[in-house]
Amino acid sequence: MADITKDMTIGEALMQKPEIAPVLMGMGMHCLGCPASQGESLEEAALVHGMDIDELMSEIAAI
């Protein structure tokens, strides 16, 4: 299985590793199923939600 990268869309990341959903929701991304999540990268979503992308990626990597 490939690693989750900040360039992946939220949808791709969730399909590859669904157990990251609680991490994303815990950091404020409550709309994981919305249409934007299918085309928005993790990095773009972090920016929109005021998150630090490096912190988010560290949390995801810890799973």
All heavy atoms as a GROMACS GRO file, in nm:
protein
  454
    1MET      N    1   0.084  -0.119   0.000
    1MET     CA    2   0.000   0.000   0.000
    1MET      C    3   0.088   0.125   0.000
    1MET      O    4   0.184   0.134   0.077
    1MET     CB    5  -0.090  -0.002   0.124
    1MET     CG    6  -0.178   0.120   0.137
    1MET     SD    7  -0.275   0.135   0.291
    1MET     CE    8  -0.338  -0.027   0.316
    2ALA      N    9   0.058   0.218  -0.085
    2ALA     CA   10   0.134   0.342  -0.093
    2ALA      C   11   0.102   0.432   0.026
    2ALA      O   12  -0.004   0.419   0.088
    2ALA     CB   13   0.101   0.414  -0.223
    3ASP      N   14   0.194   0.520   0.057
    3ASP     CA   15   0.171   0.615   0.166
    3ASP      C   16   0.068   0.719   0.126
    3ASP      O   17   0.053   0.750   0.008
    3ASP     CB   18   0.302   0.685   0.203
    3ASP     CG   19   0.403   0.593   0.269
    3ASP    OD1   20   0.360   0.495   0.334
    3ASP    OD2   21   0.524   0.618   0.254
    4ILE      N   22   0.001   0.774   0.225
    4ILE     CA   23  -0.088   0.887   0.204
    4ILE      C   24   0.000   1.010   0.186
    4ILE      O   25   0.093   1.033   0.264
    4ILE     CB   26  -0.182   0.906   0.326
    4ILE    CG1   27  -0.263   0.780   0.356
    4ILE    CG2   28  -0.272   1.027   0.305
    4ILE    CD1   29  -0.366   0.743   0.256
    5THR      N   30  -0.027   1.089   0.083
    5THR     CA   31   0.050   1.212   0.058
    5THR      C   32  -0.042   1.332   0.064
    5THR      O   33  -0.163   1.321   0.047
    5THR     CB   34   0.119   1.209  -0.079
    5THR    OG1   35   0.018   1.213  -0.182
    5THR    CG2   36   0.205   1.084  -0.096
    6LYS      N   37   0.017   1.449   0.084
    6LYS     CA   38  -0.063   1.571   0.094
    6LYS      C   39  -0.126   1.608  -0.040
    6LYS      O   40  -0.219   1.688  -0.044
    6LYS     CB   41   0.020   1.686   0.150
    6LYS     CG   42   0.137   1.727   0.064
    6LYS     CD   43   0.219   1.834   0.134
    6LYS     CE   44   0.339   1.874   0.053
    6LYS     NZ   45   0.418   1.975   0.120
    7ASP      N   46  -0.077   1.549  -0.149
    7ASP     CA   47  -0.132   1.578  -0.281
    7ASP      C   48  -0.254   1.492  -0.315
    7ASP      O   49  -0.323   1.519  -0.413
    7ASP     CB   50  -0.025   1.557  -0.389
    7ASP     CG   51   0.093   1.650  -0.369
    7ASP    OD1   52   0.071   1.767  -0.332
    7ASP    OD2   53   0.207   1.606  -0.389
    8MET      N   54  -0.279   1.388  -0.234
    8MET     CA   55  -0.397   1.302  -0.259
    8MET      C   56  -0.524   1.378  -0.224
    8MET      O   57  -0.524   1.462  -0.133
    8MET     CB   58  -0.392   1.178  -0.169
    8MET     CG   59  -0.290   1.078  -0.204
    8MET     SD   60  -0.301   0.942  -0.085
    8MET     CE   61  -0.273   0.806  -0.196
    9THR      N   62  -0.631   1.345  -0.295
    9THR     CA   63  -0.759   1.403  -0.255
    9THR      C   64  -0.804   1.337  -0.126
    9THR      O   65  -0.759   1.226  -0.092
    9THR     CB   66  -0.868   1.383  -0.363
    9THR    OG1   67  -0.897   1.243  -0.374
    9THR    CG2   68  -0.829   1.444  -0.496
   10ILE      N   69  -0.893   1.402  -0.057
   10ILE     CA   70  -0.947   1.345   0.066
   10ILE      C   71  -1.013   1.211   0.034
   10ILE      O   72  -0.994   1.113   0.105
   10ILE     CB   73  -1.049   1.441   0.131
   10ILE    CG1   74  -0.979   1.570   0.174
   10ILE    CG2   75  -1.118   1.375   0.250
   10ILE    CD1   76  -1.073   1.680   0.216
   11GLY      N   77  -1.087   1.207  -0.075
   11GLY     CA   78  -1.154   1.084  -0.116
   11GLY      C   79  -1.056   0.971  -0.141
   11GLY      O   80  -1.078   0.858  -0.096
   12GLU      N   81  -0.946   1.000  -0.211
   12GLU     CA   82  -0.844   0.897  -0.237
   12GLU      C   83  -0.781   0.847  -0.108
   12GLU      O   84  -0.763   0.727  -0.088
   12GLU     CB   85  -0.732   0.954  -0.325
   12GLU     CG   86  -0.770   0.980  -0.468
   12GLU     CD   87  -0.662   1.057  -0.544
   12GLU    OE1   88  -0.582   1.133  -0.484
   12GLU    OE2   89  -0.659   1.041  -0.667
   13ALA      N   90  -0.750   0.941  -0.018
   13ALA     CA   91  -0.687   0.904   0.108
   13ALA      C   92  -0.780   0.817   0.192
   13ALA      O   93  -0.737   0.718   0.251
   13ALA     CB   94  -0.646   1.030   0.185
   14LEU      N   95  -0.908   0.854   0.195
   14LEU     CA   96  -1.004   0.775   0.272
   14LEU      C   97  -1.027   0.637   0.212
   14LEU      O   98  -1.047   0.540   0.285
   14LEU     CB   99  -1.137   0.849   0.284
   14LEU     CG  100  -1.137   0.969   0.379
   14LEU    CD1  101  -1.264   1.050   0.361
   14LEU    CD2  102  -1.121   0.922   0.523
   15MET      N  103  -1.025   0.628   0.080
   15MET     CA  104  -1.042   0.497   0.016
   15MET      C  105  -0.922   0.408   0.048
   15MET      O  106  -0.938   0.288   0.069
   15MET     CB  107  -1.059   0.512  -0.136
   15MET     CG  108  -1.197   0.560  -0.174
   15MET     SD  109  -1.223   0.588  -0.352
   15MET     CE  110  -1.135   0.458  -0.431
   16GLN      N  111  -0.805   0.466   0.051
   16GLN     CA  112  -0.683   0.389   0.076
   16GLN      C  113  -0.669   0.353   0.224
   16GLN      O  114  -0.622   0.245   0.258
   16GLN     CB  115  -0.561   0.469   0.030
   16GLN     CG  116  -0.433   0.391   0.041
   16GLN     CD  117  -0.321   0.458  -0.035
   16GLN    OE1  118  -0.343   0.541  -0.121
   16GLN    NE2  119  -0.200   0.421  -0.003
   17LYS      N  120  -0.709   0.445   0.310
   17LYS     CA  121  -0.690   0.424   0.454
   17LYS      C  122  -0.807   0.486   0.530
   17LYS      O  123  -0.796   0.595   0.587
   17LYS     CB  124  -0.557   0.488   0.495
   17LYS     CG  125  -0.502   0.442   0.625
   17LYS     CD  126  -0.358   0.492   0.642
   17LYS     CE  127  -0.296   0.428   0.764
   17LYS     NZ  128  -0.157   0.471   0.781
   18PRO      N  129  -0.922   0.417   0.533
   18PRO     CA  130  -1.043   0.474   0.595
   18PRO      C  131  -1.027   0.508   0.743
   18PRO      O  132  -1.100   0.593   0.795
   18PRO     CB  133  -1.150   0.366   0.575
   18PRO     CG  134  -1.084   0.250   0.513
   18PRO     CD  135  -0.944   0.286   0.476
   19GLU      N  136  -0.931   0.445   0.809
   19GLU     CA  137  -0.912   0.472   0.952
   19GLU      C  138  -0.859   0.612   0.982
   19GLU      O  139  -0.849   0.651   1.098
   19GLU     CB  140  -0.824   0.364   1.017
   19GLU     CG  141  -0.686   0.349   0.958
   19GLU     CD  142  -0.677   0.248   0.842
   19GLU    OE1  143  -0.778   0.220   0.774
   19GLU    OE2  144  -0.567   0.199   0.818
   20ILE      N  145  -0.828   0.690   0.878
   20ILE     CA  146  -0.785   0.829   0.902
   20ILE      C  147  -0.904   0.922   0.923
   20ILE      O  148  -0.886   1.037   0.964
   20ILE     CB  149  -0.693   0.884   0.791
   20ILE    CG1  150  -0.769   0.904   0.659
   20ILE    CG2  151  -0.570   0.797   0.775
   20ILE    CD1  152  -0.692   0.980   0.553
   21ALA      N  153  -1.025   0.876   0.897
   21ALA     CA  154  -1.144   0.962   0.911
   21ALA      C  155  -1.154   1.029   1.048
   21ALA      O  156  -1.176   1.150   1.055
   21ALA     CB  157  -1.271   0.884   0.878
   22PRO      N  158  -1.135   0.955   1.159
   22PRO     CA  159  -1.143   1.023   1.289
   22PRO      C  160  -1.036   1.130   1.308
   22PRO      O  161  -1.060   1.231   1.374
   22PRO     CB  162  -1.124   0.909   1.391
   22PRO     CG  163  -1.161   0.785   1.318
   22PRO     CD  164  -1.123   0.811   1.174
   23VAL      N  165  -0.919   1.110   1.249
   23VAL     CA  166  -0.812   1.211   1.258
   23VAL      C  167  -0.856   1.337   1.185
   23VAL      O  168  -0.845   1.448   1.238
   23VAL     CB  169  -0.679   1.158   1.198
   23VAL    CG1  170  -0.576   1.269   1.188
   23VAL    CG2  171  -0.626   1.044   1.281
   24LEU      N  172  -0.908   1.320   1.063
   24LEU     CA  173  -0.952   1.436   0.985
   24LEU      C  174  -1.065   1.509   1.056
   24LEU      O  175  -1.065   1.632   1.067
   24LEU     CB  176  -0.997   1.392   0.845
   24LEU     CG  177  -0.889   1.327   0.757
   24LEU    CD1  178  -0.950   1.280   0.626
   24LEU    CD2  179  -0.773   1.421   0.733
   25MET      N  180  -1.162   1.434   1.106
   25MET     CA  181  -1.275   1.496   1.177
   25MET      C  182  -1.228   1.563   1.306
   25MET      O  183  -1.276   1.671   1.339
   25MET     CB  184  -1.383   1.392   1.202
   25MET     CG  185  -1.447   1.348   1.071
   25MET     SD  186  -1.595   1.249   1.093
   25MET     CE  187  -1.705   1.372   1.159
   26GLY      N  188  -1.135   1.501   1.375
   26GLY     CA  189  -1.083   1.559   1.499
   26GLY      C  190  -1.008   1.689   1.478
   26GLY      O  191  -0.998   1.771   1.569
   27MET      N  192  -0.959   1.708   1.356
   27MET     CA  193  -0.886   1.831   1.324
   27MET      C  194  -0.977   1.935   1.258
   27MET      O  195  -0.930   2.039   1.214
   27MET     CB  196  -0.766   1.800   1.237
   27MET     CG  197  -0.660   1.719   1.313
   27MET     SD  198  -0.505   1.701   1.223
   27MET     CE  199  -0.428   1.860   1.258
   28GLY      N  200  -1.107   1.906   1.249
   28GLY     CA  201  -1.201   2.005   1.199
   28GLY      C  202  -1.257   1.981   1.061
   28GLY      O  203  -1.338   2.059   1.012
   29MET      N  204  -1.216   1.874   0.995
   29MET     CA  205  -1.271   1.841   0.862
   29MET      C  206  -1.396   1.754   0.881
   29MET      O  207  -1.388   1.632   0.882
   29MET     CB  208  -1.170   1.764   0.778
   29MET     CG  209  -1.066   1.849   0.716
   29MET     SD  210  -0.963   1.748   0.606
   29MET     CE  211  -0.813   1.842   0.613
   30HIS      N  212  -1.510   1.818   0.900
   30HIS     CA  213  -1.632   1.745   0.930
   30HIS      C  214  -1.711   1.706   0.806
   30HIS      O  215  -1.809   1.634   0.815
   30HIS     CB  216  -1.720   1.827   1.024
   30HIS     CG  217  -1.651   1.856   1.154
   30HIS    ND1  218  -1.637   1.761   1.252
   30HIS    CD2  219  -1.588   1.967   1.199
   30HIS    CE1  220  -1.570   1.813   1.353
   30HIS    NE2  221  -1.538   1.937   1.323
   31CYS      N  222  -1.669   1.751   0.690
   31CYS     CA  223  -1.746   1.726   0.568
   31CYS      C  224  -1.671   1.629   0.477
   31CYS      O  225  -1.644   1.658   0.361
   31CYS     CB  226  -1.772   1.859   0.497
   31CYS     SG  227  -1.889   1.845   0.361
   32LEU      N  228  -1.638   1.513   0.530
   32LEU     CA  229  -1.558   1.417   0.454
   32LEU      C  230  -1.632   1.361   0.334
   32LEU      O  231  -1.570   1.318   0.238
   32LEU     CB  232  -1.512   1.303   0.545
   32LEU     CG  233  -1.427   1.344   0.664
   32LEU    CD1  234  -1.387   1.222   0.745
   32LEU    CD2  235  -1.305   1.422   0.620
   33GLY      N  236  -1.763   1.359   0.338
   33GLY     CA  237  -1.841   1.304   0.228
   33GLY      C  238  -1.892   1.408   0.130
   33GLY      O  239  -1.958   1.374   0.033
   34CYS      N  240  -1.861   1.535   0.153
   34CYS     CA  241  -1.913   1.639   0.064
   34CYS      C  242  -1.842   1.633  -0.071
   34CYS      O  243  -1.730   1.582  -0.082
   34CYS     CB  244  -1.901   1.776   0.128
   34CYS     SG  245  -1.734   1.839   0.145
   35PRO      N  246  -1.905   1.684  -0.174
   35PRO     CA  247  -1.845   1.678  -0.308
   35PRO      C  248  -1.706   1.740  -0.318
   35PRO      O  249  -1.621   1.691  -0.392
   35PRO     CB  250  -1.944   1.754  -0.396
   35PRO     CG  251  -2.074   1.744  -0.323
   35PRO     CD  252  -2.038   1.741  -0.177
   36ALA      N  253  -1.679   1.844  -0.241
   36ALA     CA  254  -1.548   1.908  -0.247
   36ALA      C  255  -1.437   1.813  -0.205
   36ALA      O  256  -1.326   1.819  -0.257
   36ALA     CB  257  -1.545   2.033  -0.160
   37SER      N  258  -1.468   1.722  -0.114
   37SER     CA  259  -1.364   1.632  -0.064
   37SER      C  260  -1.317   1.534  -0.171
   37SER      O  261  -1.208   1.479  -0.160
   37SER     CB  262  -1.413   1.554   0.058
   37SER     OG  263  -1.508   1.456   0.021
   38GLN      N  264  -1.397   1.514  -0.273
   38GLN     CA  265  -1.358   1.423  -0.379
   38GLN      C  266  -1.256   1.485  -0.474
   38GLN      O  267  -1.183   1.413  -0.542
   38GLN     CB  268  -1.481   1.376  -0.458
   38GLN     CG  269  -1.583   1.302  -0.373
   38GLN     CD  270  -1.522   1.188  -0.293
   38GLN    OE1  271  -1.460   1.098  -0.349
   38GLN    NE2  272  -1.539   1.191  -0.162
   39GLY      N  273  -1.247   1.617  -0.478
   39GLY     CA  274  -1.154   1.681  -0.569
   39GLY      C  275  -1.051   1.768  -0.500
   39GLY      O  276  -0.963   1.825  -0.564
   40GLU      N  277  -1.060   1.780  -0.367
   40GLU     CA  278  -0.972   1.867  -0.291
   40GLU      C  279  -0.860   1.784  -0.229
   40GLU      O  280  -0.886   1.681  -0.167
   40GLU     CB  281  -1.055   1.934  -0.182
   40GLU     CG  282  -0.989   2.045  -0.108
   40GLU     CD  283  -1.087   2.116  -0.015
   40GLU    OE1  284  -1.155   2.050   0.065
   40GLU    OE2  285  -1.095   2.239  -0.026
   41SER      N  286  -0.737   1.828  -0.245
   41SER     CA  287  -0.625   1.755  -0.185
   41SER      C  288  -0.624   1.777  -0.034
   41SER      O  289  -0.684   1.872   0.017
   41SER     CB  290  -0.492   1.802  -0.245
   41SER     OG  291  -0.460   1.932  -0.198
   42LEU      N  292  -0.553   1.691   0.035
   42LEU     CA  293  -0.538   1.708   0.179
   42LEU      C  294  -0.475   1.844   0.210
   42LEU      O  295  -0.516   1.912   0.304
   42LEU     CB  296  -0.454   1.595   0.238
   42LEU     CG  297  -0.521   1.459   0.244
   42LEU    CD1  298  -0.419   1.351   0.279
   42LEU    CD2  299  -0.635   1.458   0.345
   43GLU      N  300  -0.378   1.883   0.128
   43GLU     CA  301  -0.311   2.012   0.151
   43GLU      C  302  -0.407   2.128   0.132
   43GLU      O  303  -0.411   2.222   0.211
   43GLU     CB  304  -0.190   2.026   0.059
   43GLU     CG  305  -0.109   2.150   0.085
   43GLU     CD  306   0.022   2.150   0.010
   43GLU    OE1  307   0.029   2.098  -0.103
   43GLU    OE2  308   0.119   2.202   0.066
   44GLU      N  309  -0.489   2.123   0.026
   44GLU     CA  310  -0.587   2.228   0.001
   44GLU      C  311  -0.690   2.234   0.114
   44GLU      O  312  -0.726   2.343   0.161
   44GLU     CB  313  -0.659   2.205  -0.132
   44GLU     CG  314  -0.570   2.223  -0.253
   44GLU     CD  315  -0.631   2.168  -0.381
   44GLU    OE1  316  -0.718   2.078  -0.376
   44GLU    OE2  317  -0.590   2.216  -0.488
   45ALA      N  318  -0.736   2.119   0.158
   45ALA     CA  319  -0.834   2.114   0.266
   45ALA      C  320  -0.775   2.168   0.396
   45ALA      O  321  -0.843   2.240   0.470
   45ALA     CB  322  -0.883   1.972   0.286
   46ALA      N  323  -0.650   2.135   0.423
   46ALA     CA  324  -0.585   2.186   0.543
   46ALA      C  325  -0.578   2.339   0.539
   46ALA      O  326  -0.607   2.406   0.639
   46ALA     CB  327  -0.444   2.127   0.557
   47LEU      N  328  -0.545   2.394   0.423
   47LEU     CA  329  -0.539   2.539   0.408
   47LEU      C  330  -0.675   2.603   0.432
   47LEU      O  331  -0.687   2.699   0.508
   47LEU     CB  332  -0.487   2.574   0.268
   47LEU     CG  333  -0.476   2.722   0.234
   47LEU    CD1  334  -0.373   2.790   0.324
   47LEU    CD2  335  -0.439   2.742   0.089
   48VAL      N  336  -0.778   2.546   0.371
   48VAL     CA  337  -0.914   2.600   0.385
   48VAL      C  338  -0.961   2.593   0.530
   48VAL      O  339  -1.031   2.684   0.577
   48VAL     CB  340  -1.012   2.524   0.293
   48VAL    CG1  341  -1.156   2.555   0.325
   48VAL    CG2  342  -0.982   2.554   0.147
   49HIS      N  343  -0.923   2.487   0.600
   49HIS     CA  344  -0.968   2.469   0.738
   49HIS      C  345  -0.871   2.526   0.842
   49HIS      O  346  -0.890   2.506   0.962
   49HIS     CB  347  -0.992   2.320   0.766
   49HIS     CG  348  -1.112   2.267   0.695
   49HIS    ND1  349  -1.106   2.213   0.568
   49HIS    CD2  350  -1.241   2.261   0.732
   49HIS    CE1  351  -1.227   2.176   0.532
   49HIS    NE2  352  -1.311   2.204   0.629
   50GLY      N  353  -0.768   2.596   0.797
   50GLY     CA  354  -0.675   2.660   0.888
   50GLY      C  355  -0.587   2.562   0.965
   50GLY      O  356  -0.547   2.590   1.079
   51MET      N  357  -0.557   2.449   0.903
   51MET     CA  358  -0.475   2.347   0.968
   51MET      C  359  -0.331   2.354   0.919
   51MET      O  360  -0.306   2.397   0.808
   51MET     CB  361  -0.525   2.207   0.933
   51MET     CG  362  -0.661   2.176   0.979
   51MET     SD  363  -0.701   2.011   0.917
   51MET     CE  364  -0.876   2.013   0.943
   52ASP      N  365  -0.242   2.304   1.000
   52ASP     CA  366  -0.102   2.289   0.961
   52ASP      C  367  -0.090   2.156   0.887
   52ASP      O  368  -0.116   2.050   0.946
   52ASP     CB  369  -0.015   2.291   1.085
   52ASP     CG  370   0.132   2.276   1.052
   52ASP    OD1  371   0.172   2.165   1.011
   52ASP    OD2  372   0.207   2.375   1.067
   53ILE      N  373  -0.053   2.156   0.761
   53ILE     CA  374  -0.048   2.034   0.680
   53ILE      C  375   0.055   1.935   0.735
   53ILE      O  376   0.033   1.814   0.734
   53ILE     CB  377  -0.023   2.064   0.530
   53ILE    CG1  378  -0.036   1.935   0.445
   53ILE    CG2  379   0.110   2.130   0.508
   53ILE    CD1  380  -0.168   1.865   0.450
   54ASP      N  381   0.166   1.985   0.787
   54ASP     CA  382   0.267   1.895   0.841
   54ASP      C  383   0.215   1.822   0.965
   54ASP      O  384   0.241   1.704   0.985
   54ASP     CB  385   0.397   1.971   0.871
   54ASP     CG  386   0.462   2.023   0.743
   54ASP    OD1  387   0.455   1.953   0.640
   54ASP    OD2  388   0.518   2.134   0.748
   55GLU      N  389   0.141   1.894   1.049
   55GLU     CA  390   0.081   1.831   1.167
   55GLU      C  391  -0.021   1.727   1.126
   55GLU      O  392  -0.025   1.616   1.181
   55GLU     CB  393   0.015   1.938   1.255
   55GLU     CG  394  -0.048   1.881   1.381
   55GLU     CD  395  -0.118   1.987   1.464
   55GLU    OE1  396  -0.092   2.108   1.447
   55GLU    OE2  397  -0.202   1.948   1.547
   56LEU      N  398  -0.104   1.760   1.026
   56LEU     CA  399  -0.202   1.665   0.977
   56LEU      C  400  -0.135   1.541   0.922
   56LEU      O  401  -0.176   1.428   0.953
   56LEU     CB  402  -0.290   1.731   0.868
   56LEU     CG  403  -0.392   1.641   0.800
   56LEU    CD1  404  -0.492   1.584   0.899
   56LEU    CD2  405  -0.463   1.716   0.688
   57MET      N  406  -0.032   1.557   0.842
   57MET     CA  407   0.037   1.443   0.784
   57MET      C  408   0.105   1.358   0.892
   57MET      O  409   0.108   1.234   0.880
   57MET     CB  410   0.137   1.488   0.677
   57MET     CG  411   0.074   1.558   0.557
   57MET     SD  412  -0.064   1.469   0.480
   57MET     CE  413   0.017   1.321   0.419
   58SER      N  414   0.155   1.420   0.996
   58SER     CA  415   0.214   1.345   1.108
   58SER      C  416   0.109   1.261   1.177
   58SER      O  417   0.134   1.146   1.213
   58SER     CB  418   0.278   1.440   1.207
   58SER     OG  419   0.391   1.500   1.152
   59GLU      N  420  -0.009   1.319   1.197
   59GLU     CA  421  -0.119   1.244   1.260
   59GLU      C  422  -0.160   1.125   1.174
   59GLU      O  423  -0.182   1.015   1.225
   59GLU     CB  424  -0.239   1.336   1.283
   59GLU     CG  425  -0.217   1.444   1.385
   59GLU     CD  426  -0.227   1.392   1.528
   59GLU    OE1  427  -0.296   1.292   1.551
   59GLU    OE2  428  -0.164   1.454   1.614
   60ILE      N  429  -0.169   1.147   1.045
   60ILE     CA  430  -0.207   1.039   0.953
   60ILE      C  431  -0.100   0.929   0.951
   60ILE      O  432  -0.132   0.811   0.956
   60ILE     CB  433  -0.231   1.095   0.811
   60ILE    CG1  434  -0.361   1.176   0.809
   60ILE    CG2  435  -0.236   0.982   0.707
   60ILE    CD1  436  -0.386   1.253   0.681
   61ALA      N  437   0.026   0.969   0.950
   61ALA     CA  438   0.135   0.871   0.945
   61ALA      C  439   0.142   0.787   1.072
   61ALA      O  440   0.189   0.674   1.070
   61ALA     CB  441   0.268   0.944   0.924
   62ALA      N  442   0.091   0.840   1.182
   62ALA     CA  443   0.096   0.770   1.309
   62ALA      C  444  -0.005   0.655   1.317
   62ALA      O  445   0.003   0.572   1.408
   62ALA     CB  446   0.074   0.867   1.424
   63ILE      N  447  -0.095   0.649   1.223
   63ILE     CA  448  -0.199   0.545   1.224
   63ILE      C  449  -0.146   0.417   1.163
   63ILE      O  450  -0.086   0.416   1.061
   63ILE     CB  451  -0.325   0.592   1.151
   63ILE    CG1  452  -0.386   0.707   1.226
   63ILE    CG2  453  -0.424   0.479   1.137
   63ILE    CD1  454  -0.504   0.768   1.158
   0.00000   0.00000   0.00000
